[in-house]
Amino acid sequence: MEISLFMLGTVIVSISLGSVLGYYARQTIAKKQLSTAEGKAEKIIKDAEKKAEDILLNAKKKAVNILDDIKQEEKERKTQIQKMESRLAKREEMIDKKMVDLDKGTEMLKQKAEEIKKIKEETKEIKEEEMKRLEKIASLNKEQAKQVLLQLTEEENKKELTERLSKLEKEAKDEIEKKARDMITTAVQKYASSHAAEITTTTISLPSDDIKGRIIGREGRNIKTLEQQTGVEIIIDDTPEALVISGFDPVRREIARIALEKLIEDGRIHPTRIDEAVKFAKEEIDKKIREAGEAATYDVGIAGIPPKLVYLLGRLRYRTSFGQNVLIHSIEVAHLAGALAAELGADVNLAKKAGLFHDIGKAVDHEIQGTHIEIGIKILEKFGIDKKVIDAMKSHHEDYPFATQESYLVAAADAISAARPGARKDTLENYLKRLEELENVVNSFEEVEKSFAIQAGREIRVFVSPEEVDDLRAIKLAKEIANKIEEELKYPGEIKVNVLRELRAVEYAR
């Protein structure tokens, strides 16, 4: 029993002692752990404070740098402002100095003007006094003294004056003879129009004479518009129910004819309708040119020709050479060359082609520099025509050596067609050539939009853009054109240069 109590007591004491030891052990461990957490927290706080100090230090450094930059910029700006102020001050000084000099110069000029005025007055007074003294000494007035002086001079130089008068009479006689020759030449040139009447004029029948007034228009505005748009001269005279279109260019005459016929048929004739009719006529001419080219190839019996080349061929319908229609001449040459080739056993088709295209260069020779043969060769090469055809056509004026048998035949056919009686007129060709040269000289000026030679070459109408050429420039341009015509061309009589600038304002009311 006692042993049990002892053991029980021992157990209780052991438990108590263990509890006390465990409690102290736990307290010790807890303190250690607590000291460890506090250390970590303290370390974190120190690190954060250090970083904050570093950031603050960097920020201060940046702020100092920015402040330094701003101060530097401000210093530079102040320097620039000081330089500008210095320059302005110098300029003000210069201006002030110039103003002072100008005032001095103005004052000096005023003084000199006064001095000159005073000198003139004194000179006038002295001159009057001297004249009075001379009149008093000579007992003659001014007019009497003049007559005496002239009489003495005439007596002393009578021989010289006689010789001078003889020379002047001779020069006047030569000048009169020259003018007489010019007048006769002009008269002959005018009379030559009878040779060209059938080729350079077109007559239009009118339904009645009343239509003439409408064609002329108020103050002539309709007929002026027609002549400006087509480049021909419209002659309205006393011939009953007819008017005449005169112009050396057949295309222009045909355009004017078609336009006039359309206007007469419509009955409404005014500038706007005239513009529309001329535009329609140009389209019709293009159509006729194409049809003429197609008809020529069909007549000769040649196929496979490019359409653009056919169109160029059709343009020869409105081209003459020494008064002979070039398209008809080309068709004649083609048939003659083909017939000769058939007789001699040569290539008929080749001869016909070369004959038909031998003058193709004349379709554009007034637009391109060079002879019609050189231009024709380039045209045929451009459209891929056989080289044999080119060799056969290029020798018809013997500018190139005869390369083939067909080239001889084309040259012979050309001579036969051109040399037949009545085929050609040299006078007309020279006349047309002179008018073309006149237009080319005028068109060489950049300001010129278009020009038309009218009145048998006695007048050239020049149209310029009103936006580019003002009234003063138009006057100067007329003089420049007249001078260039005098330098480069030879012609009888005189040529009137008429420069026109017309501004048209168009708006539509909707």
C-alpha positions in Angstrom: 0.0 0.0 0.0 2.7 2.3 1.0 4.7 1.3 -2.0 1.8 2.1 -4.2 1.3 5.5 -2.6 5.1 6.1 -3.0 4.9 5.2 -6.6 1.9 7.3 -7.1 3.6 10.2 -5.5 6.7 9.7 -7.5 4.5 9.7 -10.8 2.8 12.9 -9.7 6.1 14.5 -8.9 7.5 13.3 -12.2 4.5 14.6 -14.1 4.7 18.0 -12.3 8.4 18.2 -13.0 7.9 17.3 -16.6 5.1 19.9 -17.0 7.3 22.6 -15.6 10.3 21.6 -17.8 8.0 21.4 -20.9 6.6 24.8 -20.1 10.0 26.4 -19.9 11.2 24.5 -23.0 8.2 25.9 -24.9 8.8 29.4 -23.7 12.5 29.2 -24.8 11.6 27.9 -28.3 8.9 30.5 -28.7 11.3 33.3 -27.8 13.9 32.0 -30.3 11.2 31.9 -33.0 10.0 35.3 -32.1 13.5 36.8 -32.2 14.0 35.2 -35.7 10.8 36.8 -37.2 11.6 40.2 -35.7 15.1 40.0 -37.2 13.7 39.2 -40.6 11.2 42.1 -40.3 13.9 44.4 -39.2 16.1 43.3 -42.1 13.3 44.0 -44.5 12.7 47.4 -43.1 16.4 48.2 -43.3 16.6 47.0 -46.9 13.5 49.1 -47.8 15.0 52.2 -46.1 18.2 51.7 -48.0 16.4 51.3 -51.4 14.3 54.4 -50.6 17.5 56.3 -49.9 19.0 55.1 -53.2 15.9 56.1 -55.1 15.8 59.5 -53.5 19.5 60.0 -54.2 19.0 59.1 -57.9 16.0 61.4 -58.1 18.0 64.2 -56.6 20.8 63.6 -59.1 18.3 63.6 -62.0 16.7 66.7 -60.7 20.0 68.4 -60.5 20.9 67.3 -64.1 17.6 68.6 -65.4 18.0 71.8 -63.6 21.5 72.2 -65.1 20.2 71.5 -68.6 17.4 74.0 -68.2 19.9 76.6 -66.9 22.2 75.9 -69.9 19.3 76.2 -72.4 18.2 79.4 -70.7 21.7 80.7 -70.9 21.9 79.9 -74.7 18.5 81.5 -75.3 19.7 84.6 -73.4 22.8 84.7 -75.6 20.7 84.3 -78.8 18.3 87.0 -77.7 21.3 89.3 -76.9 22.7 88.6 -80.4 19.3 89.3 -82.1 18.9 92.5 -80.1 22.4 93.5 -81.1 21.6 92.8 -84.8 18.3 94.7 -84.6 20.1 97.6 -82.9 22.7 97.7 -85.7 19.9 97.5 -88.4 18.1 100.4 -86.7 21.3 102.4 -86.7 21.8 101.6 -90.4 18.2 102.5 -91.3 18.4 105.7 -89.3 21.7 106.5 -91.1 20.1 105.8 -94.5 17.1 107.9 -93.7 19.4 110.8 -92.7 21.3 110.3 -96.0 18.1 110.2 -97.9 16.8 113.3 -96.3 20.1 115.0 -97.1 20.0 113.8 -100.7 16.4 115.0 -101.1 17.3 118.3 -99.8 20.3 118.5 -102.1 18.1 117.6 -105.1 15.6 120.3 -104.2 18.4 122.8 -104.0 19.8 121.7 -107.3 16.4 121.8 -108.9 16.0 125.4 -107.6 19.4 126.3 -109.0 18.6 124.7 -112.4 15.3 126.6 -112.5 17.0 129.8 -111.6 19.7 129.2 -114.3 17.1 128.5 -116.9 15.3 131.7 -116.1 18.6 133.6 -116.2 19.5 132.0 -119.5 16.1 132.8 -121.0 16.5 136.4 -119.9 20.0 136.6 -121.4 18.8 135.0 -124.6 16.0 137.5 -124.9 18.4 140.4 -124.2 20.9 139.1 -126.8 18.1 138.7 -129.4 17.0 142.3 -128.8 20.6 143.6 -129.1 21.1 141.6 -132.4 17.8 142.9 -133.8 18.8 146.4 -132.8 22.3 146.1 -134.3 21.1 144.5 -137.6 17.9 146.5 -137.8 16.1 143.1 -138.6 13.7 141.0 -136.6 14.0 137.3 -136.1 12.0 136.3 -139.3 13.9 138.7 -141.5 17.2 137.5 -140.2 16.2 133.9 -140.9 15.3 134.8 -144.5 18.6 136.6 -145.1 20.5 133.6 -143.7 18.6 131.1 -145.8 19.3 133.3 -148.9 23.0 133.5 -148.2 23.2 129.8 -147.5 21.3 129.0 -150.8 23.6 131.2 -152.8 26.8 129.7 -151.3 25.6 126.1 -151.6 23.6 126.3 -154.8 25.7 123.7 -156.7 25.7 121.3 -153.8 21.9 121.7 -153.4 21.4 121.0 -157.1 23.5 117.8 -157.0 21.6 116.7 -153.8 18.2 117.3 -155.5 19.3 115.3 -158.5 20.4 112.4 -156.3 17.1 112.5 -154.4 15.2 112.5 -157.7 17.1 109.5 -158.9 16.5 107.6 -155.6 12.9 108.5 -155.8 12.7 107.3 -159.3 14.3 104.0 -158.4 11.9 103.6 -155.4 8.9 104.4 -157.7 10.1 101.8 -160.2 10.6 99.2 -157.4 7.1 99.9 -156.1 5.7 99.7 -159.6 7.3 96.3 -160.1 5.8 95.1 -156.8 2.4 96.4 -157.8 2.6 94.6 -161.1 3.8 91.4 -159.4 0.9 91.6 -156.9 -1.6 92.2 -159.8 -0.2 89.2 -161.6 -0.4 87.1 -158.4 -4.1 88.1 -158.0 -4.9 87.3 -161.6 -3.3 83.9 -161.1 -6.3 82.9 -159.0 -8.1 82.1 -162.2 -5.7 79.2 -162.7 -6.5 77.9 -159.2 -10.2 78.7 -159.0 -11.4 75.1 -159.6 -9.0 73.7 -157.0 -8.9 76.4 -154.3 -12.6 77.4 -154.2 -15.8 75.6 -153.4 -19.2 77.0 -154.3 -22.3 76.3 -152.2 -25.8 76.7 -153.5 -28.3 78.5 -151.1 -32.0 77.9 -150.9 -32.5 81.7 -151.0 -30.6 84.9 -150.7 -32.2 85.5 -147.2 -30.0 82.9 -145.7 -26.9 85.1 -146.5 -27.8 87.6 -143.7 -28.1 84.8 -141.2 -24.8 83.3 -142.3 -23.1 86.7 -141.8 -24.9 87.2 -138.4 -25.2 90.3 -136.2 -22.1 92.5 -136.8 -20.6 89.6 -138.8 -20.1 87.4 -135.7 -21.4 84.2 -137.4 -19.1 84.5 -140.5 -16.2 85.4 -138.3 -16.7 82.4 -136.1 -16.9 80.1 -139.2 -13.7 81.5 -140.7 -11.9 81.2 -137.3 -13.0 77.6 -136.8 -12.3 76.4 -140.3 -9.4 78.6 -141.5 -11.0 79.5 -144.8 -12.4 82.7 -146.3 -16.1 82.8 -147.0 -17.0 85.1 -149.8 -20.6 86.4 -149.9 -21.3 88.7 -152.8 -24.1 89.6 -155.2 -24.1 86.2 -156.9 -27.7 85.0 -156.5 -28.3 82.0 -154.2 -24.6 81.1 -153.9 -21.5 81.7 -151.8 -17.9 80.8 -152.3 -15.5 79.1 -149.8 -11.9 80.0 -150.6 -8.8 78.3 -149.1 -5.7 76.6 -150.3 -6.2 73.6 -148.0 -8.8 71.2 -149.4 -9.5 69.6 -146.0 -10.4 73.0 -144.5 -12.6 73.9 -147.5 -14.4 70.5 -147.2 -15.0 71.0 -143.4 -16.4 74.5 -144.1 -18.7 73.1 -146.8 -20.1 70.3 -144.7 -20.6 72.6 -141.7 -22.3 75.3 -143.8 -24.6 72.8 -145.5 -25.6 71.4 -142.1 -26.2 74.9 -140.7 -28.3 75.8 -143.7 -30.3 72.6 -143.4 -30.9 73.2 -139.7 -31.7 76.9 -140.1 -30.3 77.8 -136.7 -27.1 79.7 -137.2 -25.2 81.1 -134.2 -21.7 80.6 -132.7 -22.6 77.6 -130.5 -24.3 75.8 -133.4 -21.4 76.7 -135.7 -19.0 75.0 -133.2 -21.1 71.9 -133.2 -21.4 71.9 -137.0 -17.6 72.2 -137.4 -17.0 69.4 -135.0 -19.5 67.2 -136.9 -17.8 68.2 -140.2 -14.4 67.1 -138.9 -15.8 63.7 -137.9 -17.4 63.4 -141.4 -14.0 64.3 -143.0 -12.3 61.6 -141.0 -14.9 59.1 -142.2 -14.5 60.2 -145.8 -10.7 60.0 -145.6 -11.1 56.4 -144.4 -13.6 55.5 -147.1 -11.3 57.1 -149.8 -8.4 55.0 -148.6 -10.5 51.8 -148.6 -11.9 52.6 -152.1 -8.3 53.2 -153.4 -7.0 49.8 -152.1 -10.2 48.1 -153.5 -9.8 49.9 -156.9 -6.2 48.8 -157.2 -6.9 45.3 -155.9 -4.6 45.2 -152.9 -5.7 43.6 -149.6 -4.1 43.1 -146.1 -3.1 46.8 -145.6 -3.1 48.1 -142.0 -6.1 50.3 -141.2 -4.0 53.3 -140.1 -2.0 53.1 -143.4 -5.3 53.0 -145.3 -6.3 56.2 -143.5 -3.1 57.9 -144.4 -3.6 56.9 -148.0 -7.1 58.4 -147.8 -5.6 61.7 -146.7 -4.1 62.1 -150.1 -7.6 62.7 -151.5 -7.2 66.2 -150.0 -3.6 66.8 -151.2 -2.5 68.2 -154.5 0.8 68.2 -156.3 1.2 70.9 -158.9 -2.6 71.0 -159.1 -2.9 67.2 -159.5 -4.9 65.2 -156.9 -2.3 63.0 -155.2 -4.7 60.1 -154.5 -5.9 59.9 -158.1 -2.3 60.2 -159.2 -1.3 57.3 -156.9 -4.1 55.1 -158.2 -3.0 55.9 -161.8 0.6 55.1 -161.0 -0.5 51.8 -159.4 -2.5 50.7 -162.5 0.2 51.8 -164.9 3.0 50.1 -163.0 0.8 46.9 -162.8 0.1 47.0 -166.5 3.8 47.5 -167.3 4.8 44.7 -164.9 2.3 42.3 -166.6 3.7 43.1 -170.0 7.3 42.5 -168.9 6.6 39.5 -166.6 7.5 41.3 -163.4 5.7 41.1 -160.0 2.3 42.8 -160.7 1.2 42.9 -157.1 4.5 44.3 -155.9 4.5 47.0 -158.7 0.9 48.0 -157.8 1.7 48.3 -154.1 4.8 50.4 -154.7 2.9 52.6 -157.2 0.0 53.1 -154.8 2.3 54.1 -151.8 5.0 55.9 -153.7 3.7 59.3 -152.6 2.4 58.3 -149.1 4.8 60.7 -147.5 2.9 63.6 -148.9 0.0 62.8 -146.5 2.0 64.2 -143.6 4.9 66.1 -145.2 3.5 69.4 -144.0 3.7 68.1 -140.4 7.0 66.2 -140.4 10.4 67.5 -141.5 12.0 65.8 -144.5 11.2 65.0 -148.2 8.1 63.0 -149.0 10.2 60.0 -150.0 12.1 59.9 -146.7 8.8 60.3 -144.8 7.2 57.6 -147.0 10.0 55.1 -146.3 9.6 55.7 -142.5 5.8 55.2 -142.7 6.0 52.0 -144.6 8.7 50.6 -142.3 6.6 51.5 -139.3 3.7 49.5 -140.6 5.8 46.5 -141.5 5.4 46.7 -145.3 7.6 44.4 -147.3 11.1 45.8 -148.0 10.7 45.0 -151.7 7.8 47.4 -151.9 9.9 50.1 -150.2 12.8 49.5 -152.6 10.5 49.8 -155.5 8.9 53.1 -154.4 11.8 55.0 -153.1 13.6 55.5 -156.5 10.8 57.2 -158.4 12.6 60.6 -158.2 16.0 59.0 -158.6 17.0 60.0 -155.0 17.9 56.4 -154.4 19.5 53.9 -156.9 17.1 51.6 -158.8 17.3 48.3 -156.8 14.7 46.1 -158.7 12.9 45.9 -162.0 9.7 47.1 -160.3 11.5 50.3 -159.2 12.1 51.3 -162.8 8.4 50.5 -163.6 7.1 52.7 -160.7 9.3 55.6 -161.8 8.1 55.2 -165.4 4.5 55.1 -164.3 4.9 58.2 -162.1 6.4 60.1 -165.1 3.5 59.0 -167.4 0.8 60.0 -164.9 2.5 63.4 -164.1 3.6 64.3 -167.6 0.2 63.9 -169.4 -1.2 67.2 -170.7 -3.2 69.1 -168.2 -2.2 66.9 -165.2 -0.2 69.5 -163.3 0.1 73.3 -162.9 3.4 74.7 -161.6 1.8 78.1 -160.8 -0.7 76.6 -158.4 1.8 74.4 -156.6 4.1 77.4 -156.0 1.2 79.4 -154.8 0.1 76.7 -152.3 3.7 76.2 -151.2 4.1 79.9 -150.4 1.0 79.9 -148.3 2.1 76.8 -146.4 5.5 78.4 -145.7 3.8 81.5 -144.4 1.7 79.5 -141.9 4.8 77.5 -140.8 6.7 80.7 -140.1 3.9 82.0 -137.9 3.3 78.7 -136.1 7.0 78.7 -135.1 6.1 81.1 -132.3 5.2 79.4 -129.0 2.3 81.7 -128.2 0.5 80.9 -131.5 -2.3 78.3 -131.2 -3.2 78.2 -134.9 -2.9 80.4 -137.9 -4.6 80.7 -141.3 -3.3 82.3 -144.5 -6.2 84.1 -146.3 -6.7 86.7 -149.0 -4.4 84.8 -151.4 -1.6 85.1 -148.8 -2.0 88.9 -148.4 -3.3 88.3 -144.8 -2.4 85.9 -142.0 -4.8 85.5 -139.1 -3.1 84.4 -135.9 -5.0 83.0 -133.0 -3.4 83.2 -129.5 -4.6 82.1 -126.0 -6.1 85.0 -124.1 -4.8 83.5 -120.8 -1.2 83.5 -121.9 -1.1 86.6 -124.2 -2.3 90.0 -123.0 -3.1 93.0 -125.3 0.4 94.5 -125.1 2.0 91.2 -125.9 -0.4 90.7 -128.8 0.8 94.0 -130.3 4.5 93.0 -129.8 3.8 89.5 -131.2 2.3 91.0 -134.4 5.4 93.1 -134.9 7.7 90.1 -134.3 5.8 87.9 -136.7 5.9 90.6 -139.4 9.7 91.0 -138.9 10.2 87.2 -139.2 8.1 87.0 -142.3 10.2 89.9 -143.9 13.4 88.1 -143.0 12.6 84.5 -144.1 10.1 84.8 -146.9 10.0 86.4 -150.3 6.7 87.8 -151.5 5.2 90.6 -153.6 3.4 93.5 -152.0 2.7 93.3 -148.3 1.2 90.8 -145.8 -1.2 91.9 -143.1 -0.6 90.2 -139.8 -3.8 90.0 -137.8 -3.3 88.7 -134.2 -6.6 87.7 -132.5 -7.1 86.9 -128.8 -10.7 86.0 -128.0 -11.9 85.0 -124.5 -15.0 82.9 -124.4 -16.8 82.4 -121.1 -19.3 79.5 -121.0 -21.6 78.6 -118.2 -24.8 76.5 -118.0 -28.0 77.4 -116.1 -29.5 74.3 -114.5 
